[in-house]
Amino acid sequence: MSVDTVRTHLEAFGLGGRLRECAESCATVDLAAAAIGVENARIVKTLSFRGKDGSDGPRCILVAAAGDARIDGKKFKDVFGVKSKMLGHEEAEAMTGHAVGGVCPFALEGRPADVYLDVSIRRFDVVYPAGGACNALVELSVDELFRASGAAGWVDVCKTL
């Protein structure tokens, strides 16, 4: 169901035809890059973190970052005011509507989430975030990703390896 939700969401931006469903798993950066024949860094991983507690419980912070980037704990805390504590699989799915391996920064069906794009992806013209399932990807320009995700903004919370 998540892939259909992502497709419908992308269609509202004129991007529905960009969703690719692969025969093999794309659940990790390595698998996704191999499936479509691009370098790992172009795969956008959407990392889900526990944000500050609100009146209805913890908020979800989603950071979309390049496949070769890693969260820098100090930078994350400086930007968001909380430690970089990733959500567990069940909690991530409950808060985003997407299972781990298919979490993407759009078509979110869970609790309210704050979406940010890390500057690590700005060096590319085209990137590939997940498409709502472990075998789905979306081919987007960085500007299209920003628009379709409804990102709150750009952040610098990663280091590249």
Backbone as ProteinMPNN parsed JSONL, in Angstrom:
{"seq_chain_A": "MSVDTVRTHLEAFGLGGRLRECAESCATVDLAAAAIGVENARIVKTLSFRGKDGSDGPRCILVAAAGDARIDGKKFKDVFGVKSKMLGHEEAEAMTGHAVGGVCPFALEGRPADVYLDVSIRRFDVVYPAGGACNALVELSVDELFRASGAAGWVDVCKTL", "coords_chain_A": {"N_chain_A": [[0.815, -1.191, 0.0], [2.015, 1.255, 0.62], [3.64, 2.007, -1.583], [1.733, 2.686, -3.494], [0.608, 4.876, -2.21], [2.795, 6.605, -2.181], [3.149, 6.934, -4.947], [0.729, 8.232, -5.637], [1.069, 10.56, -4.117], [3.356, 11.66, -5.386], [2.316, 12.079, -7.938], [0.763, 14.336, -7.594], [2.644, 16.284, -7.817], [3.413, 16.092, -10.376], [5.173, 14.021, -10.769], [4.762, 11.309, -10.751], [5.49, 9.316, -12.603], [8.112, 8.819, -12.051], [8.604, 6.914, -10.172], [10.117, 3.861, -9.489], [9.786, 0.417, -9.542], [11.584, -2.3, -8.473], [12.769, -5.585, -9.354], [14.368, -6.818, -7.546], [15.488, -6.488, -4.098], [15.811, -3.225, -2.705], [16.526, -2.34, -0.291], [18.749, -1.481, 1.134], [21.474, 0.877, 0.944], [23.606, -0.152, -0.625], [22.321, -2.291, -2.015], [20.311, -0.902, -3.407], [21.8, 0.864, -5.031], [23.165, -0.981, -6.626], [21.005, -2.196, -7.912], [20.021, -0.248, -9.672], [22.238, 0.726, -10.913], [23.942, 2.919, -10.095], [26.219, 5.147, -8.327], [26.782, 4.607, -4.822], [26.505, 6.928, -3.219], [24.537, 8.488, -4.42], [22.147, 7.379, -3.715], [19.496, 8.181, -1.716], [19.144, 8.063, 1.644], [16.639, 7.879, 4.044], [16.589, 8.795, 7.183], [15.258, 8.037, 10.341], [14.424, 9.654, 13.324], [13.95, 10.104, 16.871], [12.284, 12.89, 17.933], [11.762, 15.929, 19.82], [9.515, 15.685, 22.59], [6.061, 16.228, 22.216], [2.758, 17.492, 22.899], [1.271, 15.328, 22.143], [2.974, 13.194, 22.278], [6.234, 11.869, 21.235], [7.837, 13.592, 18.544], [8.659, 12.895, 15.146], [11.701, 13.063, 13.484], [12.848, 13.326, 10.295], [15.624, 12.767, 8.324], [16.91, 13.232, 5.248], [19.555, 11.959, 3.55], [22.701, 11.7, 1.755], [23.855, 8.589, 0.369], [26.453, 7.964, 1.171], [26.848, 9.273, 3.502], [27.024, 9.886, 7.044], [25.374, 10.274, 10.155], [26.339, 12.931, 12.217], [26.694, 13.111, 15.488], [27.106, 15.354, 17.217], [26.634, 17.592, 15.545], [23.964, 17.041, 14.905], [22.674, 17.257, 17.417], [23.215, 19.952, 17.958], [21.676, 21.196, 15.962], [19.019, 20.154, 16.267], [18.525, 19.979, 18.991], [18.283, 17.661, 20.455], [19.515, 14.351, 21.265], [20.826, 12.169, 18.73], [18.864, 9.802, 18.322], [17.948, 6.999, 16.783], [14.876, 5.693, 15.475], [13.313, 2.582, 16.307], [12.505, -0.312, 14.249], [9.673, -0.97, 14.277], [8.604, 1.332, 15.463], [9.46, 3.305, 13.673], [7.985, 2.605, 11.39], [5.386, 2.97, 12.385], [5.434, 5.707, 12.819], [5.945, 6.84, 10.342], [4.581, 5.493, 8.374], [5.811, 3.92, 6.582], [7.695, 0.962, 6.05], [10.89, 0.053, 7.419], [13.588, 0.237, 5.2], [12.103, 1.053, 3.149], [11.481, 3.574, 3.839], [10.718, 6.881, 3.139], [10.958, 10.422, 2.368], [8.412, 11.454, 1.902], [4.799, 11.297, 1.433], [3.884, 10.55, 3.977], [2.344, 8.674, 6.472], [2.057, 8.368, 9.143], [2.486, 9.609, 12.448], [2.83, 13.195, 12.988], [5.635, 14.419, 11.218], [8.852, 15.916, 10.98], [10.546, 16.94, 8.24], [13.757, 17.035, 6.839], [16.377, 17.948, 4.599], [19.624, 16.834, 4.17], [22.651, 18.601, 3.578], [24.47, 17.022, 2.265], [23.423, 15.852, -0.021], [23.26, 17.812, -1.899], [25.299, 17.991, -3.762], [24.688, 16.584, -5.994], [22.92, 16.231, -9.12], [20.82, 14.504, -9.749], [19.057, 12.258, -7.671], [18.174, 9.333, -5.651], [15.754, 8.516, -3.697], [14.08, 6.205, -1.442], [10.998, 4.54, -2.286], [8.757, 3.976, -0.698], [8.602, 1.247, -0.294], [10.551, -1.764, 0.096], [11.517, -2.42, -2.378], [11.363, -0.284, -4.076], [12.167, 2.782, -5.709], [12.716, 6.303, -6.289], [13.382, 8.49, -8.915], [14.718, 11.587, -8.824], [15.336, 15.113, -9.233], [17.365, 17.167, -7.123], [16.033, 19.504, -6.408], [13.39, 18.767, -7.028], [13.044, 16.729, -5.149], [13.174, 18.226, -2.783], [10.89, 19.833, -3.064], [8.765, 17.883, -3.345], [8.975, 16.546, -0.933], [8.227, 18.378, 0.937], [9.989, 19.544, 2.638], [11.238, 20.996, 5.646], [13.526, 22.389, 5.53], [17.039, 22.821, 4.706], [19.714, 21.069, 6.244], [22.821, 20.649, 8.019], [23.932, 17.989, 9.13], [25.441, 15.764, 8.883], [28.34, 13.714, 8.187], [30.539, 12.898, 5.569], [31.848, 9.856, 4.352]], "CA_chain_A": [[0.0, 0.0, 0.0], [2.86, 2.432, 0.703], [4.082, 2.396, -2.916], [0.6, 3.379, -4.117], [0.497, 6.175, -1.544], [3.907, 7.413, -2.69], [2.842, 7.267, -6.346], [-0.33, 9.242, -5.607], [1.679, 11.79, -3.617], [4.231, 12.192, -6.422], [1.488, 12.536, -9.055], [0.33, 15.705, -7.294], [3.758, 17.153, -8.2], [3.768, 15.755, -11.749], [6.356, 13.157, -10.692], [4.331, 9.922, -10.552], [6.208, 8.412, -13.494], [9.502, 8.66, -11.607], [8.693, 5.797, -9.229], [10.593, 2.61, -10.091], [9.705, -0.79, -8.726], [12.632, -3.22, -8.906], [12.517, -7.004, -9.098], [15.157, -7.199, -6.376], [15.414, -5.583, -2.951], [16.559, -1.96, -2.691], [16.354, -1.961, 1.111], [19.962, -0.851, 1.66], [22.158, 1.721, -0.034], [24.345, -1.016, -1.554], [21.381, -3.012, -2.881], [19.633, 0.06, -4.277], [22.761, 1.334, -6.022], [23.407, -2.085, -7.559], [19.785, -2.463, -8.676], [19.802, 0.729, -10.745], [23.518, 1.021, -11.545], [24.502, 4.235, -9.767], [27.107, 5.127, -7.165], [26.075, 4.565, -3.536], [26.238, 8.255, -2.673], [23.314, 9.048, -5.028], [20.972, 6.805, -3.05], [19.131, 8.998, -0.558], [18.57, 7.301, 2.747], [15.82, 8.711, 4.918], [16.851, 8.314, 8.545], [14.18, 8.477, 11.24], [14.892, 9.901, 14.69], [13.003, 10.593, 17.877], [12.418, 14.318, 18.186], [11.286, 16.388, 21.127], [8.154, 15.299, 22.927], [5.013, 17.232, 22.117], [1.596, 17.163, 23.726], [0.753, 14.025, 21.713], [4.069, 12.228, 22.266], [7.444, 12.31, 20.53], [7.777, 13.888, 17.112], [9.607, 12.174, 14.309], [12.562, 13.876, 12.634], [13.379, 12.577, 9.169], [16.743, 13.419, 7.65], [17.259, 12.586, 3.983], [20.99, 12.193, 3.382], [23.379, 10.914, 0.723], [24.175, 7.224, 0.75], [27.784, 7.857, 1.77], [26.893, 10.165, 4.664], [26.683, 9.342, 8.37], [24.965, 11.323, 11.095], [27.316, 13.443, 13.173], [25.904, 13.318, 16.705], [27.228, 16.721, 17.733], [25.907, 18.475, 14.629], [22.54, 16.747, 15.04], [22.202, 17.856, 18.669], [23.271, 21.412, 17.802], [20.577, 21.638, 15.099], [17.687, 19.741, 16.707], [18.377, 20.096, 20.44], [18.134, 16.332, 21.056], [20.494, 13.369, 20.787], [20.424, 11.464, 17.508], [18.39, 8.462, 18.658], [17.14, 6.468, 15.684], [13.692, 4.927, 15.842], [13.327, 1.154, 16.005], [11.753, -0.662, 13.042], [8.225, -0.838, 14.465], [8.29, 2.732, 15.738], [9.645, 4.046, 12.42], [6.831, 2.338, 10.531], [4.215, 3.612, 12.986], [5.535, 7.165, 12.738], [6.063, 7.317, 8.965], [3.713, 4.751, 7.464], [6.676, 3.135, 5.693], [8.568, 0.009, 6.725], [12.321, 0.29, 7.254], [13.998, -0.269, 3.891], [11.296, 1.794, 2.188], [11.145, 4.886, 4.404], [11.033, 7.992, 2.251], [10.591, 11.687, 2.995], [7.114, 11.949, 1.444], [3.655, 10.393, 1.585], [3.965, 10.047, 5.345], [1.01, 8.329, 6.964], [2.089, 8.169, 10.588], [2.368, 10.814, 13.26], [3.501, 14.324, 12.33], [7.085, 14.304, 11.105], [9.574, 17.07, 10.466], [11.444, 16.442, 7.198], [14.888, 17.896, 6.494], [17.336, 17.388, 3.657], [20.999, 17.141, 4.543], [23.423, 19.222, 2.495], [25.28, 15.998, 1.59], [22.851, 15.49, -1.326], [23.276, 18.971, -2.806], [26.364, 17.885, -4.77], [24.188, 15.8, -7.121], [21.779, 16.751, -9.859], [19.757, 13.502, -9.626], [19.215, 11.356, -6.534], [17.22, 8.24, -5.645], [15.234, 8.107, -2.395], [13.181, 5.053, -1.443], [9.658, 4.84, -2.781], [7.688, 3.46, 0.148], [8.723, -0.208, -0.122], [11.955, -2.174, 0.019], [11.919, -2.646, -3.769], [10.945, 0.872, -4.863], [12.993, 3.991, -5.683], [12.206, 7.413, -7.08], [14.44, 9.285, -9.538], [14.338, 12.99, -8.693], [16.371, 16.128, -9.056], [17.401, 17.6, -5.729], [14.946, 20.478, -6.249], [12.125, 18.021, -6.996], [12.993, 16.063, -3.855], [12.846, 19.24, -1.779], [9.483, 20.22, -3.252], [7.856, 16.766, -3.082], [9.058, 16.133, 0.472], [7.723, 19.418, 1.833], [11.04, 19.69, 3.651], [11.275, 22.224, 6.444], [14.725, 23.112, 5.149], [18.318, 22.133, 4.573], [20.513, 20.998, 7.466], [24.161, 20.077, 7.898], [24.042, 17.124, 10.315], [26.151, 14.537, 8.512], [29.714, 13.725, 7.683], [30.648, 11.909, 4.506], [32.977, 8.946, 4.566]], "C_chain_A": [[0.861, 1.258, 0.0], [3.321, 2.911, -0.668], [2.961, 3.15, -3.625], [0.415, 4.763, -3.514], [1.588, 7.116, -2.036], [3.614, 7.846, -4.127], [1.79, 8.377, -6.411], [0.221, 10.587, -5.147], [2.524, 12.443, -4.713], [3.445, 12.717, -7.628], [1.004, 13.964, -8.846], [1.398, 16.731, -7.672], [4.191, 16.906, -9.651], [4.946, 14.803, -11.839], [6.009, 11.671, -10.552], [5.092, 8.916, -11.404], [7.649, 8.161, -13.094], [9.69, 7.489, -10.643], [9.083, 4.533, -9.973], [10.403, 1.482, -9.097], [10.68, -1.8, -9.31], [12.243, -4.661, -8.58], [13.238, -7.463, -7.836], [15.01, -6.151, -5.27], [16.309, -4.362, -3.15], [16.618, -1.435, -1.259], [17.592, -1.335, 1.751], [20.576, 0.009, 0.559], [22.864, 0.856, -1.07], [23.414, -1.73, -2.529], [20.706, -2.064, -3.872], [20.566, 0.536, -5.386], [23.029, 0.255, -7.074], [22.194, -2.322, -8.461], [19.597, -1.498, -9.836], [21.1, 1.216, -11.393], [24.039, 2.429, -11.333], [25.438, 4.099, -8.575], [26.274, 5.225, -5.876], [25.662, 5.942, -3.028], [24.959, 8.868, -3.225], [22.029, 8.456, -4.448], [20.7, 7.651, -1.815], [18.516, 8.095, 0.486], [17.819, 8.281, 3.641], [15.894, 8.101, 6.31], [15.805, 8.893, 9.49], [14.672, 8.512, 12.685], [13.749, 10.342, 15.587], [13.306, 12.065, 18.117], [11.95, 14.657, 19.588], [9.856, 15.93, 21.346], [7.225, 16.492, 22.788], [3.853, 16.809, 22.997], [1.024, 15.799, 23.377], [1.844, 12.964, 21.621], [5.249, 12.738, 21.47], [7.172, 12.59, 19.058], [8.84, 13.07, 16.407], [10.393, 13.2, 13.494], [13.087, 12.955, 11.539], [14.473, 13.398, 8.507], [17.065, 12.604, 6.408], [18.705, 12.973, 3.67], [21.551, 11.308, 2.276], [23.785, 9.546, 1.271], [25.533, 7.036, 1.391], [27.939, 8.746, 3.0], [26.492, 9.416, 5.938], [26.311, 10.507, 9.273], [26.134, 11.664, 12.013], [26.517, 13.845, 14.408], [25.943, 14.737, 17.232], [26.46, 17.7, 16.857], [24.396, 18.296, 14.795], [21.98, 17.427, 16.286], [22.198, 19.379, 18.589], [22.078, 21.929, 16.998], [19.207, 21.363, 15.721], [17.463, 19.806, 18.219], [18.114, 18.787, 21.154], [19.243, 15.43, 20.529], [19.936, 12.652, 19.564], [20.076, 10.01, 17.833], [17.457, 7.977, 17.544], [15.963, 5.67, 16.224], [13.912, 3.451, 15.519], [12.433, 0.876, 14.803], [10.254, -0.443, 13.201], [7.823, 0.61, 14.679], [8.438, 3.583, 14.472], [8.448, 3.832, 11.499], [5.57, 3.011, 11.072], [4.245, 5.127, 12.796], [5.626, 7.7, 11.314], [5.059, 6.673, 8.013], [4.491, 3.887, 6.493], [7.543, 2.194, 6.528], [10.023, 0.372, 6.463], [12.782, -0.443, 5.991], [13.232, 0.433, 2.786], [10.907, 3.171, 2.69], [11.616, 5.98, 3.452], [10.523, 9.285, 2.877], [9.269, 12.273, 2.508], [6.05, 10.872, 1.607], [3.669, 9.74, 2.965], [2.564, 9.845, 5.907], [0.952, 8.168, 8.473], [1.829, 9.466, 11.33], [3.049, 11.978, 12.534], [5.022, 14.161, 12.361], [7.656, 15.592, 10.536], [10.632, 16.546, 9.502], [12.501, 17.491, 6.88], [15.748, 17.182, 5.474], [18.727, 17.809, 4.095], [21.756, 17.67, 3.326], [24.289, 18.211, 1.738], [24.712, 15.617, 0.227], [22.906, 16.628, -2.337], [24.325, 18.86, -3.913], [25.917, 17.134, -6.02], [23.056, 16.519, -7.837], [20.582, 15.82, -9.706], [20.088, 12.568, -8.473], [18.054, 10.357, -6.519], [16.791, 7.886, -4.215], [14.35, 6.86, -2.548], [11.792, 5.503, -1.875], [8.549, 4.19, -1.994], [7.683, 1.96, 0.342], [10.182, -0.579, -0.34], [12.419, -2.477, -1.399], [11.547, -1.461, -4.674], [11.86, 2.071, -4.627], [12.321, 5.056, -6.53], [13.402, 8.189, -7.632], [13.989, 10.738, -9.558], [15.549, 13.906, -8.747], [16.324, 16.535, -7.582], [16.288, 18.616, -5.469], [13.585, 19.791, -6.19], [11.953, 17.293, -5.664], [12.588, 17.053, -2.761], [11.36, 19.588, -1.855], [8.527, 19.104, -2.854], [7.856, 16.343, -1.619], [8.42, 17.144, 1.416], [8.709, 19.701, 2.948], [10.953, 21.038, 4.354], [12.514, 23.041, 6.105], [15.918, 22.188, 4.984], [19.037, 22.166, 5.91], [21.878, 20.418, 7.131], [24.394, 19.249, 9.154], [24.79, 15.837, 10.035], [27.622, 14.794, 8.238], [29.757, 12.662, 6.6], [31.918, 11.099, 4.732], [33.837, 8.829, 3.341]], "O_chain_A": [[0.451, 2.259, -0.587], [3.387, 4.119, -0.897], [3.219, 4.154, -4.289], [0.1, 5.717, -4.226], [1.33, 8.295, -2.28], [3.816, 9.009, -4.476], [1.948, 9.346, -7.154], [-0.113, 11.628, -5.712], [2.418, 13.648, -4.942], [3.858, 13.686, -8.266], [0.85, 14.717, -9.808], [1.095, 17.913, -7.831], [5.204, 17.44, -10.102], [5.645, 14.767, -12.852], [6.889, 10.861, -10.262], [5.315, 7.784, -10.974], [8.338, 7.367, -13.734], [10.822, 7.118, -10.334], [8.456, 4.173, -10.97], [10.815, 1.586, -7.942], [10.614, -2.121, -10.497], [11.483, -4.916, -7.646], [12.784, -8.374, -7.144], [14.473, -5.067, -5.494], [17.411, -4.458, -3.689], [16.744, -0.23, -1.039], [17.487, -0.718, 2.811], [20.23, -0.126, -0.615], [22.737, 1.104, -2.269], [23.683, -1.772, -3.73], [20.552, -2.398, -5.046], [20.167, 0.603, -6.549], [23.11, 0.549, -8.267], [22.35, -2.618, -9.646], [19.069, -1.884, -10.879], [21.064, 2.027, -12.319], [24.523, 3.066, -12.269], [25.452, 3.071, -7.897], [25.209, 5.842, -5.852], [24.578, 6.095, -2.465], [24.348, 9.699, -2.553], [20.943, 8.989, -4.674], [21.575, 7.818, -0.966], [17.499, 7.445, 0.247], [18.309, 9.368, 3.949], [15.336, 7.035, 6.574], [15.504, 10.086, 9.446], [15.248, 7.551, 13.195], [12.735, 10.873, 15.134], [14.428, 12.439, 18.456], [11.768, 13.778, 20.43], [9.082, 15.802, 20.397], [7.552, 17.611, 23.184], [3.973, 15.853, 23.763], [0.366, 15.171, 24.207], [1.659, 11.944, 20.958], [5.277, 13.902, 21.071], [6.375, 11.905, 18.417], [9.803, 12.613, 17.023], [9.809, 14.099, 12.887], [13.698, 11.926, 11.826], [14.28, 14.567, 8.174], [17.445, 11.437, 6.498], [19.035, 14.152, 3.544], [20.952, 10.297, 1.908], [24.022, 9.377, 2.467], [25.751, 6.046, 2.09], [29.054, 8.945, 3.483], [25.728, 8.452, 5.903], [26.874, 11.596, 9.161], [26.824, 10.778, 12.517], [25.753, 14.809, 14.373], [24.916, 15.269, 17.653], [25.719, 18.542, 17.364], [23.645, 19.271, 14.821], [20.944, 18.09, 16.227], [21.281, 20.026, 19.095], [21.529, 22.984, 17.315], [18.333, 22.229, 15.708], [16.326, 19.698, 18.678], [17.76, 18.786, 22.333], [19.837, 15.702, 19.485], [18.722, 12.547, 19.391], [20.891, 9.107, 17.642], [16.34, 8.47, 17.384], [16.044, 5.054, 17.287], [14.618, 3.117, 14.567], [11.679, 1.754, 14.384], [9.629, 0.197, 12.356], [6.815, 1.065, 14.138], [7.63, 4.481, 14.23], [7.955, 4.783, 10.893], [4.778, 3.558, 10.305], [3.199, 5.756, 12.632], [5.409, 8.891, 11.092], [4.727, 7.241, 6.973], [3.898, 3.195, 5.666], [8.06, 2.577, 7.577], [10.352, 0.93, 5.417], [12.41, -1.591, 5.751], [13.647, 0.419, 1.627], [10.107, 3.865, 2.062], [12.768, 5.992, 3.019], [9.736, 9.244, 3.823], [9.026, 13.467, 2.681], [6.347, 9.709, 1.879], [3.488, 8.529, 3.095], [1.711, 10.73, 5.826], [-0.107, 7.862, 9.02], [1.048, 10.308, 10.888], [3.771, 11.758, 11.562], [5.608, 13.814, 13.387], [7.027, 16.266, 9.721], [11.517, 15.791, 9.904], [12.197, 18.666, 6.679], [15.841, 15.954, 5.479], [18.982, 18.984, 4.358], [21.526, 17.239, 2.196], [24.794, 18.53, 0.661], [25.451, 15.103, -0.612], [22.623, 16.418, -3.517], [24.238, 19.578, -4.909], [26.664, 17.049, -6.994], [22.329, 17.314, -7.241], [19.453, 16.285, -9.55], [21.23, 12.14, -8.308], [17.084, 10.502, -7.262], [17.416, 7.032, -3.587], [13.933, 6.515, -3.654], [11.461, 6.688, -1.833], [7.498, 3.879, -2.554], [6.841, 1.441, 1.075], [10.954, 0.202, -0.896], [13.598, -2.763, -1.61], [11.431, -1.616, -5.889], [12.274, 2.342, -3.499], [11.474, 4.761, -7.373], [14.331, 8.508, -6.89], [13.01, 11.086, -10.217], [16.651, 13.52, -8.355], [15.342, 16.268, -6.889], [15.665, 18.584, -4.408], [12.725, 20.18, -5.4], [10.852, 17.244, -5.115], [11.752, 16.74, -1.914], [10.667, 19.632, -0.839], [7.577, 19.343, -2.107], [6.851, 15.838, -1.118], [8.107, 16.817, 2.561], [8.322, 20.053, 4.062], [10.642, 22.065, 3.75], [12.556, 24.245, 6.36], [15.821, 20.966, 5.102], [18.982, 23.165, 6.628], [22.063, 19.78, 6.095], [24.977, 19.732, 10.126], [24.779, 14.918, 10.854], [28.069, 15.931, 8.083], [29.082, 11.637, 6.704], [32.92, 11.603, 5.239], [34.83, 8.102, 3.351]]}, "name": "protein", "num_of_chains": 1, "seq": "MSVDTVRTHLEAFGLGGRLRECAESCATVDLAAAAIGVENARIVKTLSFRGKDGSDGPRCILVAAAGDARIDGKKFKDVFGVKSKMLGHEEAEAMTGHAVGGVCPFALEGRPADVYLDVSIRRFDVVYPAGGACNALVELSVDELFRASGAAGWVDVCKTL"}
